[in-house]
């Protein structure tokens, strides 16, 4: 019984660490519930980019622009070769399917509400001058170029991370970066008029509730993908890829090669002299 109480106490303290992410380091190493700046540096050490103040990798703006031309197949080619087999998520409802989504992952994690833990977290938050710990705590931290990536465990009723007003705020704060939520949204009529890409599981009229915020910029699960803060998020009509920062340049350079090959292939088909098997998919020019 004593060991069980100790484990529960440690878990409670880990959840409460999220409350003070903005105010200082946590005295308990909470693993997935809290990543310090040093944790982010350690777990993304291969990222060759500048960093945000919290340690999150900052893929450069010029590479974000280049990534707007990527297709899922082009991203897959490099990730599969490099052994990253679980970086793709689909099955979402897609707002503005013709508008590509590109940005840096800003991750947010929720868990089902547990009253005893939630009460302790609220009290400790008040002790530190935070009156409420909600989805807006994280939304107010967003930066230009971010994509808000939310793991709210696929929740539909009371799993609505934003309505049209907060969606509009996210659009302004991120410069139309985007939203990915393994959960739901509300006010779809209003949201559909806002020119920012979004991927969501469902729509529901209820406000967010019966959940507790347990992680800001921590590893999260979206479908079958482990998403890290700072991953390059690339969304198209098919689904979403989450590209580790250290592979971004390689993906983009490989995509340029694929574009050249595809143009060459179509040019050869236009000539009307070759069978498809003579041209595609091996890039050889018959004499």
N, C-alpha and C positions, 0 to 999 in steps of 0.2 A: 504493500500500500504506500509505503514511504517513497519507493522508486517511482510509482505511478504519479504521485503528487508532484514529485520533482520534475518529471517529464512535462506534466501539464503546466507547471509554473514556467518552465523554460519556453514552452510554446507560446504562452500568453505574453511573456516578455518579448519574444521575437515579433509577434504581431504588433505589439505596441511600438516597436522600433520604427515602424513606418510613420508613426505620428511625428517623429522628430527628425525625419530625413532632412528637412529644410533648416533645422536649428542646430544640428551638430552631430557628431558621430555617436553611434549606439554602443553601449557598453556590452551588449551581447552580440556575438557573431551569429546572425540569423540565417545564414546561407541564402536560400531562394527568397526569403521574405525581406531581405535588406542587403543591397550591394553598396558598400562604401565606394568612395572614389578609387581607392586602391584595388578593391575587388574588380571594378570595371576595367581598370588598367591591366590587371593580371589576366582576366578572362578574355580580353580583346587585345592582347599584347601584339598580335600579328598585324593589327590594323595600321596602315602607313599614313595616317592622316592626323590633322590637328584634333584637339579634344574640346568638348564643352567643359565648363567649369566643374561639372560633376564627374568628369572622366569619360563620358560617352563619346565614341568615335564620331568625327564630323566629316563625312564624305564630302568632298569639295563641290561647290556649286556647278563648276563646269562639267564635272562628271555626272551630276544629276541631270543636267540638260542633255548630255549624250545618251543617258539611259532612257530618255523618253521615246527613243526609236526602237527599243528592245522588244523582241517577242519572247513568249514563254519558251519556244523551242531553242532560241539562241542562248537563253540563260541556262536551260537544261543541259546543253552540250558541254559546258565547262563544269558545272556542278557535278554532273554524273561522272565525268572523267576524274574529278578530284575526290570522289568518294562521299560527296554530300548528297545523299539520296533522299533526304527528308526535309526539303526546303520549299515544297510547293503545297499550297492549300487551295481548294476550290469548293464548289457547292454553295456559294454565296448568292444572295440577291445583289445585283450590281447597279448602283446609281450611275447614270451617264456612261454606258458601256463603251461609247466611242471616245471617251476621254481617258488617256492613260494616267495611271497614278504612279508617281515616283517621289521618294523622299526617304528620310532617315527615321528609323523606328524609335518612337517614344512609347515605351511599354507600360501597361497598367494591368494590375491583377486584382480580381475580386474573388471572394469566397462566400459560400452561403452563410447567412447571419447565424451566429451562435451567441445568445444573449449574455452569458457570463463573461465571455471574452470581450464582446462589444462594450459592455458596461465599464470594464477596466480600461479599455482603450480610450473611451470617451473621457473618463475621469483624468487619466494621465495627459490627454490632449489639453484639457482645460487647465491643468497645472502649468502647462507650457504656453498658455496664451492662445491656443487654437480652439475656437468655439465649436467648430464642426469639422469633421473629417469626411469629405464627400468626393464624388467624381470631379467637382470643380476645383478641389485642392490640386489635382494633377493637371487639369485642363488649363489652369492659370499659369502653369510652368512651360507651356509649349513655346517652341521657337520657330522662326521661319524655316521652311524646308522640312519640317517634321511630318510624319504620318503617325497619328494616334492609333496604337495597336492595343486592343483591349481584350483580355481574357476574362469573360464573365460567365464561363462554363456553359455556353450555349443557352443561357436563360432567356426565355421569351417574356412571360409575364413578370413585370418589375425588373426586367433585365435591360431596360432602355437607357443606354449610356448617354444619349442626347436626344433632345427634340429640336425643332427648327431654330430656336434662339441660340442654344449652345452650339449647334452645328454651324450657325453663322459665325459665332465667335471663333470656333476652331478654324474655319476658313480664313478669317482675318488674321489670326495669330500665326498660322502656318504658311500664309501666302498660297492658299488652296492646295496644301500638301496632300491631305486625305485622311480617311478614317477606315480602319479595319476593326470590326467587333465580332467576336464569337459570342453573340448575344443579339440584342434587338435595338431598334430605334423607334421613336415615335414622331408624330406630325409629318408623315411622309409627303403629304401634299405641299407643305411649306418647304421641306428639305429639298424636294425635287426641283424647286425653282432656284436653288443655290448652286453655283457652278463649282462644285468641288467633288472629286470622285469619292465614293464610299462603297464598302463591301460589308454586308450585314446578313445575319442568318434569318431574321424575321422582323416583323413590324407589330407593335402592340400599343394600345392607347394608354396603358398604365405608366406612372412615373417609376423611376428606378427606386428599388426598395428591397428589404429583406436580404440584403447583401452587406458585406463589410469590405472596405478597401484594405488589401493586405500587401500590396507591392507597387512601388513606383520605380520605373526603370530597373526592373529585375528580369531574368529570363521568364518568358511566359509560353504557354502552349496555345497555338492556333491550329485547330484541326490536328494533323499529324506532324506539325512543325514546332521545333523549339526556336523561338525568336529571341534574339539578343538585342538589348538597347544599342542603337546605332547601325543595325543591319540596313542595307539598302533594300527598300520595299519597292517592288515593281509589279504593278497590277495592269491586266488587260482584260479583254472580253472573256477569257477563259478562266482566269484565277489570279493568284498572287504568288510571286516568288520572294523569298527573303534571302538576300545574298550577303554572306559574310563580308565585311569590309575589305579583308585582305584579298578577295577574289574579284573585286569590282573592276579594276583595270583589265584584268585578264578576260573577264566576260565581255567587256566593251570592245577590246581589240579583236577578240574572236568573232564578235558580231559583225564587225567591219569586214572581216574575211568572208563570212557567210553571205553578206549582202553582195559582195563582188561576185562570188560564185553563183548566187541565185540570178543575178543579172545576166551573167554569161550563159547560164542554162537556158533562160527564157529566150535569149538572142538566138541560140542554136535551134531551139524549137521553132522560132519564127522563120528560120530558113527552110523548114519543111523537108529537109534532106535526111534526117536521122530518126531512128526509132528511139523511144524513151530510154530503153535499156542501154543504148549506146552513149547516152549523155548523162543520165541521172541514175545513181547519185554520185558516181565517180567523176571528178573533174578532169576528164581527158578530152582533148580536141581531136576527133578523127581526121585523118588526112584524106 
